[in-house]
Amino acid sequence: MHDDARRPLRDAFRDIESARDSPDTAQARSASYRLAFADPEFLCRDEMRAVRVQLELLKPELMMRDYGIESTIVLFGGARIPDPAHRDTARTETLADLSRYYDEAREFARRMTLKGQQGDRLDHVIVTGGGPGVMEAGNRGAADAGGVSIGLNIVLPHEQVPNPYVTPELCFNFHYFAMRKMHFLLRAAAIAIFPGGFGTLDEMFEALTLIQTRRMDPVPFLLFGRAFWENVINWKALAEAGTISPEDLKLFSFVETAEEAVAIIEGWTAPR
Protein backbone atom coordinates (compact mmCIF):
# COMPACT_ATOMS: atom_id res chain seq x y z
CA MET A 1 0.00 0.00 0.00
CA HIS A 2 1.46 3.33 -1.08
CA ASP A 3 1.63 5.70 1.90
CA ASP A 4 0.37 9.08 0.69
CA ALA A 5 1.49 10.96 3.81
CA ARG A 6 4.07 13.65 3.05
CA ARG A 7 7.57 12.67 4.08
CA PRO A 8 10.80 14.63 3.66
CA LEU A 9 12.72 11.71 2.14
CA ARG A 10 12.08 10.25 -1.30
CA ASP A 11 10.11 7.01 -1.15
CA ALA A 12 10.98 3.70 -2.75
CA PHE A 13 8.27 3.94 -5.42
CA ARG A 14 9.71 7.14 -6.83
CA ASP A 15 13.22 5.74 -6.93
CA ILE A 16 12.05 2.61 -8.75
CA GLU A 17 10.46 4.83 -11.40
CA SER A 18 13.60 6.98 -11.64
CA ALA A 19 15.82 3.91 -12.00
CA ARG A 20 13.76 2.75 -15.00
CA ASP A 21 14.72 5.95 -16.78
CA SER A 22 18.46 5.47 -16.31
CA PRO A 23 20.64 5.97 -19.40
CA ASP A 24 21.26 2.80 -21.43
CA THR A 25 24.90 2.27 -20.53
CA ALA A 26 26.94 -0.79 -19.59
CA GLN A 27 27.01 0.40 -16.00
CA ALA A 28 23.25 0.98 -15.78
CA ARG A 29 22.55 -2.45 -17.35
CA SER A 30 24.70 -4.23 -14.79
CA ALA A 31 22.91 -6.33 -12.16
CA SER A 32 25.00 -4.59 -9.50
CA TYR A 33 23.30 -1.28 -10.34
CA ARG A 34 19.79 -2.48 -9.65
CA LEU A 35 18.09 -1.31 -6.49
CA ALA A 36 18.42 -4.22 -4.05
CA PHE A 37 14.70 -4.36 -3.19
CA ALA A 38 13.75 -4.31 -6.89
CA ASP A 39 16.19 -7.04 -7.95
CA PRO A 40 14.45 -10.47 -8.17
CA GLU A 41 17.69 -12.38 -8.76
CA PHE A 42 19.23 -10.88 -5.64
CA LEU A 43 16.14 -11.48 -3.49
CA CYS A 44 16.01 -15.14 -4.57
CA ARG A 45 19.56 -15.96 -3.45
CA ASP A 46 19.85 -18.61 -0.75
CA GLU A 47 21.40 -16.06 1.58
CA MET A 48 18.23 -13.93 1.35
CA ARG A 49 15.90 -16.67 2.63
CA ALA A 50 15.37 -14.92 5.97
CA VAL A 51 14.29 -11.76 4.15
CA ARG A 52 11.86 -13.70 1.95
CA VAL A 53 10.35 -15.38 5.03
CA GLN A 54 9.89 -11.95 6.59
CA LEU A 55 8.21 -10.66 3.43
CA GLU A 56 5.76 -13.57 3.44
CA LEU A 57 4.91 -12.78 7.05
CA LEU A 58 4.48 -9.05 6.46
CA LYS A 59 2.68 -8.81 3.11
CA PRO A 60 -0.50 -10.77 4.06
CA GLU A 61 -0.45 -9.36 7.59
CA LEU A 62 -0.39 -5.75 6.42
CA MET A 63 -2.91 -6.31 3.63
CA MET A 64 -5.38 -8.06 5.95
CA ARG A 65 -4.92 -5.33 8.53
CA ASP A 66 -5.50 -2.65 5.90
CA TYR A 67 -8.63 -4.49 4.73
CA GLY A 68 -10.00 -4.56 8.27
CA ILE A 69 -9.99 -8.31 9.01
CA GLU A 70 -10.66 -8.72 12.74
CA SER A 71 -10.95 -12.49 13.17
CA THR A 72 -11.21 -15.60 11.02
CA ILE A 73 -12.80 -19.03 10.90
CA VAL A 74 -10.26 -21.51 9.58
CA LEU A 75 -11.61 -24.16 7.25
CA PHE A 76 -9.44 -27.15 6.27
CA GLY A 77 -10.50 -30.10 4.13
CA GLY A 78 -9.80 -32.27 1.13
CA ALA A 79 -9.14 -30.77 -2.28
CA ARG A 80 -10.49 -33.95 -3.93
CA ILE A 81 -13.97 -33.87 -2.41
CA PRO A 82 -16.34 -32.80 -5.20
CA ASP A 83 -19.44 -30.68 -5.27
CA PRO A 84 -22.37 -33.14 -4.91
CA ALA A 85 -23.55 -32.03 -8.36
CA HIS A 86 -20.34 -33.57 -9.73
CA ARG A 87 -20.01 -36.57 -7.43
CA ASP A 88 -19.74 -38.80 -10.49
CA THR A 89 -16.25 -37.31 -11.11
CA ALA A 90 -14.91 -38.62 -7.76
CA ARG A 91 -12.04 -41.10 -8.02
CA THR A 92 -13.59 -43.44 -5.45
CA GLU A 93 -17.03 -44.20 -4.10
CA THR A 94 -15.88 -43.02 -0.69
CA LEU A 95 -14.97 -39.62 -2.10
CA ALA A 96 -18.34 -39.45 -3.80
CA ASP A 97 -20.06 -40.17 -0.47
CA LEU A 98 -17.95 -37.50 1.24
CA SER A 99 -19.29 -34.92 -1.21
CA ARG A 100 -22.07 -34.15 1.28
CA TYR A 101 -19.43 -32.37 3.35
CA TYR A 102 -18.93 -29.95 0.46
CA ASP A 103 -22.48 -28.76 1.10
CA GLU A 104 -21.95 -28.68 4.88
CA ALA A 105 -18.77 -26.62 4.46
CA ARG A 106 -20.57 -24.25 2.13
CA GLU A 107 -23.50 -23.82 4.52
CA PHE A 108 -21.23 -23.45 7.55
CA ALA A 109 -19.26 -20.70 5.78
CA ARG A 110 -22.47 -18.97 4.71
CA ARG A 111 -23.85 -18.91 8.25
CA MET A 112 -20.62 -17.72 9.85
CA THR A 113 -20.24 -14.99 7.24
CA LEU A 114 -23.77 -13.71 7.83
CA LYS A 115 -23.12 -13.59 11.58
CA GLY A 116 -19.63 -12.12 11.46
CA GLN A 117 -19.79 -9.55 8.69
CA GLN A 118 -22.34 -7.06 9.91
CA GLY A 119 -21.92 -3.31 9.67
CA ASP A 120 -18.31 -2.24 9.22
CA ARG A 121 -16.75 -5.13 11.14
CA LEU A 122 -15.17 -8.13 9.45
CA ASP A 123 -15.27 -10.87 12.09
CA HIS A 124 -15.29 -14.63 11.53
CA VAL A 125 -14.01 -14.23 7.97
CA ILE A 126 -13.65 -17.63 6.31
CA VAL A 127 -10.07 -18.51 5.45
CA THR A 128 -9.20 -21.56 3.34
CA GLY A 129 -6.25 -22.87 1.38
CA GLY A 130 -7.78 -21.24 -1.68
CA GLY A 131 -7.96 -24.40 -3.76
CA PRO A 132 -10.73 -26.78 -4.92
CA GLY A 133 -12.93 -29.23 -3.01
CA VAL A 134 -13.81 -28.32 0.56
CA MET A 135 -11.72 -25.15 0.26
CA GLU A 136 -13.84 -23.99 -2.66
CA ALA A 137 -16.98 -24.80 -0.68
CA GLY A 138 -15.86 -22.54 2.16
CA ASN A 139 -15.12 -19.56 -0.05
CA ARG A 140 -18.30 -20.22 -2.01
CA GLY A 141 -20.43 -20.18 1.12
CA ALA A 142 -19.00 -16.79 2.09
CA ALA A 143 -19.81 -15.50 -1.39
CA ASP A 144 -23.36 -16.89 -1.07
CA ALA A 145 -23.76 -14.64 1.98
CA GLY A 146 -22.44 -11.62 0.10
CA GLY A 147 -19.33 -11.49 2.25
CA VAL A 148 -15.58 -11.62 1.76
CA SER A 149 -13.27 -14.58 2.34
CA ILE A 150 -9.56 -15.30 2.31
CA GLY A 151 -7.57 -17.79 0.23
CA LEU A 152 -4.03 -18.78 1.25
CA ASN A 153 -2.68 -20.55 -1.81
CA ILE A 154 0.80 -22.02 -2.16
CA VAL A 155 2.97 -22.70 -5.20
CA LEU A 156 2.98 -26.45 -5.92
CA PRO A 157 4.80 -28.51 -8.57
CA HIS A 158 1.49 -29.29 -10.24
CA GLU A 159 -0.76 -26.51 -11.45
CA GLN A 160 -2.92 -24.90 -8.81
CA VAL A 161 -5.05 -21.82 -9.25
CA PRO A 162 -7.23 -20.03 -6.70
CA ASN A 163 -10.87 -21.06 -6.74
CA PRO A 164 -13.15 -18.35 -8.20
CA TYR A 165 -14.94 -17.61 -4.92
CA VAL A 166 -11.97 -16.15 -3.01
CA THR A 167 -12.18 -12.37 -2.61
CA PRO A 168 -9.52 -11.18 -5.11
CA GLU A 169 -8.03 -8.60 -2.71
CA LEU A 170 -7.66 -11.33 -0.07
CA CYS A 171 -6.13 -13.99 -2.31
CA PHE A 172 -2.52 -14.67 -1.33
CA ASN A 173 0.19 -16.94 -2.70
CA PHE A 174 3.00 -18.46 -0.63
CA HIS A 175 6.35 -20.13 -1.16
CA TYR A 176 6.91 -21.12 2.48
CA PHE A 177 4.50 -23.54 4.11
CA ALA A 178 5.52 -22.26 7.56
CA MET A 179 4.41 -18.70 6.84
CA ARG A 180 1.17 -19.91 5.30
CA LYS A 181 0.43 -21.97 8.42
CA MET A 182 1.11 -18.99 10.65
CA HIS A 183 -1.37 -16.83 8.73
CA PHE A 184 -4.04 -19.52 9.05
CA LEU A 185 -3.91 -19.24 12.84
CA LEU A 186 -2.96 -15.63 13.61
CA ARG A 187 -6.59 -14.44 13.71
CA ALA A 188 -8.37 -17.78 14.25
CA ALA A 189 -11.57 -17.65 16.32
CA ALA A 190 -12.46 -21.27 15.43
CA ILE A 191 -11.07 -24.14 13.38
CA ALA A 192 -13.23 -26.47 11.27
CA ILE A 193 -11.69 -29.65 9.87
CA PHE A 194 -13.44 -31.60 7.14
CA PRO A 195 -12.39 -35.00 5.76
CA GLY A 196 -9.14 -34.74 3.84
CA GLY A 197 -5.70 -36.16 3.16
CA PHE A 198 -2.10 -35.46 4.15
CA GLY A 199 -2.44 -31.68 3.98
CA THR A 200 -5.57 -31.65 6.12
CA LEU A 201 -4.01 -34.02 8.65
CA ASP A 202 -0.87 -31.90 8.78
CA GLU A 203 -2.78 -28.69 9.50
CA MET A 204 -5.08 -30.42 11.99
CA PHE A 205 -2.32 -31.96 14.09
CA GLU A 206 -0.19 -28.82 14.05
CA ALA A 207 -3.09 -26.73 15.36
CA LEU A 208 -4.00 -29.37 17.97
CA THR A 209 -0.38 -29.51 19.12
CA LEU A 210 -0.23 -25.73 19.51
CA ILE A 211 -3.37 -25.80 21.67
CA GLN A 212 -2.28 -28.90 23.62
CA THR A 213 1.08 -27.29 24.46
CA ARG A 214 -0.58 -23.94 25.24
CA ARG A 215 1.28 -22.18 22.50
CA MET A 216 -2.16 -21.16 21.24
CA ASP A 217 -5.29 -20.28 23.17
CA PRO A 218 -8.08 -22.87 22.94
CA VAL A 219 -10.71 -22.16 20.28
CA PRO A 220 -13.70 -24.19 19.08
CA PHE A 221 -12.09 -27.08 17.19
CA LEU A 222 -14.62 -28.94 15.05
CA LEU A 223 -14.11 -32.25 13.25
CA PHE A 224 -16.82 -32.78 10.65
CA GLY A 225 -17.64 -36.46 10.15
CA ARG A 226 -17.10 -38.62 13.23
CA ALA A 227 -17.17 -41.86 11.23
CA PHE A 228 -14.41 -40.66 8.91
CA TRP A 229 -12.13 -39.37 11.66
CA GLU A 230 -12.59 -42.34 13.98
CA ASN A 231 -11.85 -44.68 11.09
CA VAL A 232 -8.70 -42.79 10.09
CA ILE A 233 -7.36 -42.09 13.61
CA ASN A 234 -7.74 -44.26 16.69
CA TRP A 235 -8.04 -41.40 19.16
CA LYS A 236 -8.95 -43.67 22.06
CA ALA A 237 -5.86 -45.83 21.49
CA LEU A 238 -3.62 -42.76 21.74
CA ALA A 239 -5.12 -41.90 25.12
CA GLU A 240 -5.02 -45.50 26.37
CA ALA A 241 -1.38 -45.80 25.35
CA GLY A 242 -0.58 -42.68 27.31
CA THR A 243 0.89 -40.87 24.31
CA ILE A 244 -1.73 -38.19 24.84
CA SER A 245 -3.73 -37.31 27.93
CA PRO A 246 -7.40 -38.30 28.16
CA GLU A 247 -8.02 -34.56 28.63
CA ASP A 248 -6.58 -33.95 25.16
CA LEU A 249 -9.64 -35.64 23.68
CA LYS A 250 -11.64 -32.66 24.91
CA LEU A 251 -9.70 -30.27 22.68
CA PHE A 252 -12.03 -31.02 19.77
CA SER A 253 -15.66 -31.85 19.07
CA PHE A 254 -17.21 -34.07 16.41
CA VAL A 255 -20.01 -32.53 14.37
CA GLU A 256 -22.00 -33.63 11.34
CA THR A 257 -23.77 -30.48 10.21
CA ALA A 258 -23.21 -26.77 9.82
CA GLU A 259 -25.99 -26.16 12.32
CA GLU A 260 -24.20 -28.18 15.02
CA ALA A 261 -20.91 -26.40 14.34
CA VAL A 262 -22.43 -22.92 14.56
CA ALA A 263 -24.17 -23.84 17.84
CA ILE A 264 -20.85 -24.91 19.40
CA ILE A 265 -19.14 -21.69 18.32
CA GLU A 266 -22.00 -19.56 19.62
CA GLY A 267 -22.03 -21.37 22.95
CA TRP A 268 -18.26 -21.47 23.35
CA THR A 269 -16.72 -20.63 26.71
CA ALA A 270 -12.94 -20.72 26.79
CA PRO A 271 -11.59 -23.10 29.44
CA ARG A 272 -9.70 -21.50 32.33
C-alpha positions in Angstrom: 0.0 0.0 0.0 1.5 3.3 -1.1 1.6 5.7 1.9 0.4 9.1 0.7 1.5 11.0 3.8 4.1 13.7 3.0 7.6 12.7 4.1 10.8 14.6 3.7 12.7 11.7 2.1 12.1 10.2 -1.3 10.1 7.0 -1.1 11.0 3.7 -2.8 8.3 3.9 -5.4 9.7 7.1 -6.8 13.2 5.7 -6.9 12.0 2.6 -8.8 10.5 4.8 -11.4 13.6 7.0 -11.6 15.8 3.9 -12.0 13.8 2.7 -15.0 14.7 6.0 -16.8 18.5 5.5 -16.3 20.6 6.0 -19.4 21.3 2.8 -21.4 24.9 2.3 -20.5 26.9 -0.8 -19.6 27.0 0.4 -16.0 23.2 1.0 -15.8 22.5 -2.4 -17.3 24.7 -4.2 -14.8 22.9 -6.3 -12.2 25.0 -4.6 -9.5 23.3 -1.3 -10.3 19.8 -2.5 -9.6 18.1 -1.3 -6.5 18.4 -4.2 -4.1 14.7 -4.4 -3.2 13.7 -4.3 -6.9 16.2 -7.0 -8.0 14.5 -10.5 -8.2 17.7 -12.4 -8.8 19.2 -10.9 -5.6 16.1 -11.5 -3.5 16.0 -15.1 -4.6 19.6 -16.0 -3.5 19.9 -18.6 -0.8 21.4 -16.1 1.6 18.2 -13.9 1.4 15.9 -16.7 2.6 15.4 -14.9 6.0 14.3 -11.8 4.2 11.9 -13.7 2.0 10.4 -15.4 5.0 9.9 -12.0 6.6 8.2 -10.7 3.4 5.8 -13.6 3.4 4.9 -12.8 7.0 4.5 -9.0 6.5 2.7 -8.8 3.1 -0.5 -10.8 4.1 -0.5 -9.4 7.6 -0.4 -5.8 6.4 -2.9 -6.3 3.6 -5.4 -8.1 5.9 -4.9 -5.3 8.5 -5.5 -2.7 5.9 -8.6 -4.5 4.7 -10.0 -4.6 8.3 -10.0 -8.3 9.0 -10.7 -8.7 12.7 -10.9 -12.5 13.2 -11.2 -15.6 11.0 -12.8 -19.0 10.9 -10.3 -21.5 9.6 -11.6 -24.2 7.2 -9.4 -27.2 6.3 -10.5 -30.1 4.1 -9.8 -32.3 1.1 -9.1 -30.8 -2.3 -10.5 -33.9 -3.9 -14.0 -33.9 -2.4 -16.3 -32.8 -5.2 -19.4 -30.7 -5.3 -22.4 -33.1 -4.9 -23.5 -32.0 -8.4 -20.3 -33.6 -9.7 -20.0 -36.6 -7.4 -19.7 -38.8 -10.5 -16.3 -37.3 -11.1 -14.9 -38.6 -7.8 -12.0 -41.1 -8.0 -13.6 -43.4 -5.4 -17.0 -44.2 -4.1 -15.9 -43.0 -0.7 -15.0 -39.6 -2.1 -18.3 -39.5 -3.8 -20.1 -40.2 -0.5 -18.0 -37.5 1.2 -19.3 -34.9 -1.2 -22.1 -34.1 1.3 -19.4 -32.4 3.3 -18.9 -29.9 0.5 -22.5 -28.8 1.1 -21.9 -28.7 4.9 -18.8 -26.6 4.5 -20.6 -24.2 2.1 -23.5 -23.8 4.5 -21.2 -23.5 7.6 -19.3 -20.7 5.8 -22.5 -19.0 4.7 -23.9 -18.9 8.3 -20.6 -17.7 9.8 -20.2 -15.0 7.2 -23.8 -13.7 7.8 -23.1 -13.6 11.6 -19.6 -12.1 11.5 -19.8 -9.6 8.7 -22.3 -7.1 9.9 -21.9 -3.3 9.7 -18.3 -2.2 9.2 -16.7 -5.1 11.1 -15.2 -8.1 9.5 -15.3 -10.9 12.1 -15.3 -14.6 11.5 -14.0 -14.2 8.0 -13.6 -17.6 6.3 -10.1 -18.5 5.5 -9.2 -21.6 3.3 -6.2 -22.9 1.4 -7.8 -21.2 -1.7 -8.0 -24.4 -3.8 -10.7 -26.8 -4.9 -12.9 -29.2 -3.0 -13.8 -28.3 0.6 -11.7 -25.2 0.3 -13.8 -24.0 -2.7 -17.0 -24.8 -0.7 -15.9 -22.5 2.2 -15.1 -19.6 -0.1 -18.3 -20.2 -2.0 -20.4 -20.2 1.1 -19.0 -16.8 2.1 -19.8 -15.5 -1.4 -23.4 -16.9 -1.1 -23.8 -14.6 2.0 -22.4 -11.6 0.1 -19.3 -11.5 2.2 -15.6 -11.6 1.8 -13.3 -14.6 2.3 -9.6 -15.3 2.3 -7.6 -17.8 0.2 -4.0 -18.8 1.2 -2.7 -20.5 -1.8 0.8 -22.0 -2.2 3.0 -22.7 -5.2 3.0 -26.4 -5.9 4.8 -28.5 -8.6 1.5 -29.3 -10.2 -0.8 -26.5 -11.4 -2.9 -24.9 -8.8 -5.1 -21.8 -9.3 -7.2 -20.0 -6.7 -10.9 -21.1 -6.7 -13.1 -18.4 -8.2 -14.9 -17.6 -4.9 -12.0 -16.2 -3.0 -12.2 -12.4 -2.6 -9.5 -11.2 -5.1 -8.0 -8.6 -2.7 -7.7 -11.3 -0.1 -6.1 -14.0 -2.3 -2.5 -14.7 -1.3 0.2 -16.9 -2.7 3.0 -18.5 -0.6 6.3 -20.1 -1.2 6.9 -21.1 2.5 4.5 -23.5 4.1 5.5 -22.3 7.6 4.4 -18.7 6.8 1.2 -19.9 5.3 0.4 -22.0 8.4 1.1 -19.0 10.7 -1.4 -16.8 8.7 -4.0 -19.5 9.0 -3.9 -19.2 12.8 -3.0 -15.6 13.6 -6.6 -14.4 13.7 -8.4 -17.8 14.2 -11.6 -17.6 16.3 -12.5 -21.3 15.4 -11.1 -24.1 13.4 -13.2 -26.5 11.3 -11.7 -29.6 9.9 -13.4 -31.6 7.1 -12.4 -35.0 5.8 -9.1 -34.7 3.8 -5.7 -36.2 3.2 -2.1 -35.5 4.1 -2.4 -31.7 4.0 -5.6 -31.7 6.1 -4.0 -34.0 8.7 -0.9 -31.9 8.8 -2.8 -28.7 9.5 -5.1 -30.4 12.0 -2.3 -32.0 14.1 -0.2 -28.8 14.1 -3.1 -26.7 15.4 -4.0 -29.4 18.0 -0.4 -29.5 19.1 -0.2 -25.7 19.5 -3.4 -25.8 21.7 -2.3 -28.9 23.6 1.1 -27.3 24.5 -0.6 -23.9 25.2 1.3 -22.2 22.5 -2.2 -21.2 21.2 -5.3 -20.3 23.2 -8.1 -22.9 22.9 -10.7 -22.2 20.3 -13.7 -24.2 19.1 -12.1 -27.1 17.2 -14.6 -28.9 15.0 -14.1 -32.2 13.2 -16.8 -32.8 10.6 -17.6 -36.5 10.1 -17.1 -38.6 13.2 -17.2 -41.9 11.2 -14.4 -40.7 8.9 -12.1 -39.4 11.7 -12.6 -42.3 14.0 -11.8 -44.7 11.1 -8.7 -42.8 10.1 -7.4 -42.1 13.6 -7.7 -44.3 16.7 -8.0 -41.4 19.2 -9.0 -43.7 22.1 -5.9 -45.8 21.5 -3.6 -42.8 21.7 -5.1 -41.9 25.1 -5.0 -45.5 26.4 -1.4 -45.8 25.4 -0.6 -42.7 27.3 0.9 -40.9 24.3 -1.7 -38.2 24.8 -3.7 -37.3 27.9 -7.4 -38.3 28.2 -8.0 -34.6 28.6 -6.6 -33.9 25.2 -9.6 -35.6 23.7 -11.6 -32.7 24.9 -9.7 -30.3 22.7 -12.0 -31.0 19.8 -15.7 -31.8 19.1 -17.2 -34.1 16.4 -20.0 -32.5 14.4 -22.0 -33.6 11.3 -23.8 -30.5 10.2 -23.2 -26.8 9.8 -26.0 -26.2 12.3 -24.2 -28.2 15.0 -20.9 -26.4 14.3 -22.4 -22.9 14.6 -24.2 -23.8 17.8 -20.9 -24.9 19.4 -19.1 -21.7 18.3 -22.0 -19.6 19.6 -22.0 -21.4 23.0 -18.3 -21.5 23.3 -16.7 -20.6 26.7 -12.9 -20.7 26.8 -11.6 -23.1 29.4 -9.7 -21.5 32.3 
